[in-house]
Amino acid sequence: VILTNGEIDAIAGLLSMREGWPFTIYAHEKVLATLKSNSVFNVLSEKNVKRQAIAIDKAFEPALPDGTPSGIEILPFEVTGKGAWYLEGERREGSEAAGDTLGLRIRDKTTGKFFFFIAACAEVTDDLKSRLKGAALVFFDGTVWRDDEMIAAGLATKTGRSMGHISMSGEQGAIAALAKLGIERKIFLHINNSNPALLHNSEERRAAEQAGWQIPADGTEIVL
Amino acid sequence: VILTNGEIDAIAGLLSMREGWPFTIYAHEKVLATLKSNSVFNVLSEKNVKRQAIAIDKAFEPALPDGTPSGIEILPFEVTGKGAWYLEGERREGSEAAGDTLGLRIRDKTTGKFFFFIAACAEVTDDLKSRLKGAALVFFDGTVWRDDEMIAAGLATKTGRSMGHISMSGEQGAIAALAKLGIERKIFLHINNSNPALLHNSEERRAAEQAGWQIPADGTEIVL
């Protein structure tokens, strides 16, 4: 299990893992510190579940439960985001947000093929653009269609941006920002239930698809 | 939301509640302390989600989100159990286990009808028998069929008893213990996926049903 941030939707699934099954949690030390300070995660006993720190721009190769190398190289990198909001107000060790939000480049060491996994991203920076340029496949943060949609729907008082998520639409949105990078296949994930692009017949779905994006169905299998 | 113990399966669902929706968490102060010490539960902000301590043998009437009384009286009572196992090894304030595991008597104040909800129970004591005697409906801990089934299946190294759960079968089991109390309707819940009574065509299912118990299907609706 690789955790790319410490938000509830990234870590709560750990509580549904079978206690006795051996696996490894890979996460930035910030996220590991959150797991350590929350005793509920002790259900994953250290005997069966190892916790391994990963660092920005340091590639690693996860091991299979039996200890053999997986043949998959993971490169975590920093993306613009924010700290888990339930920790807001807690003392942070520094003013830097480094490590709060990671993207992953996931590469098959045999074939050399790779793709990107970016489930949370507040802004597409030039650095991120240069990473993604020409990629065969990118999974990207599709939380909201527009920044204020949760407020407009009366679901919350937060904007997408305040939750660390770029919008799909708009001049600063993901569709525009990733339009001219020559990415072969672009798939949104982490789509909030307030996002109209989730609806099969919505204008927003049509606009996303016309712009070359896929909104995947549950159970979609993808071959790189 | 009424929490009857602090185990993961009792509290993890809180993390799936919509953040902005107002409701109240009712729980023993031990369980509230666990929630407080685990920062992940701060996603349920105190602004929207009140946390209300309940006490053994003190009836209370939950309020609806708008503050009006629900018309339902809840009586929490002590049942034999154990502390949440992920807290094992932590310093406890006393040697008593009181409050670790609660049963509930849930009563409609208008009609006077009531039923019992007991999702975890290590032993059917005489006190518990006298409470349940003649009840119209009892939901009862059906975690395991026999004490060592998880070990026998290679799923875990723990017995049902060591997890605070009585077995369905056997001389000391729930079926035998609740057999002669004149309970009108008995329904097992909290059934582990190792329990063969979950299988529609198993001998164990047949034995439970012949003994007057129901293994409910998902979505079952019950009218008292």
Interface residues (C-beta under 8 A of the other chain):
Chain A: I8 I11 A12 L15 S16 R18 E19 G20 T34 S37 N38 S39 V40 F41 N42 V43 W85 Y86 L87 E90 L155 A156 T157
Chain B: I8 I11 A12 L15 S16 R18 E19 G20 T34 S37 N38 S39 V40 F41 N42 V43 W85 Y86 L87 E90 L155 A156 T157
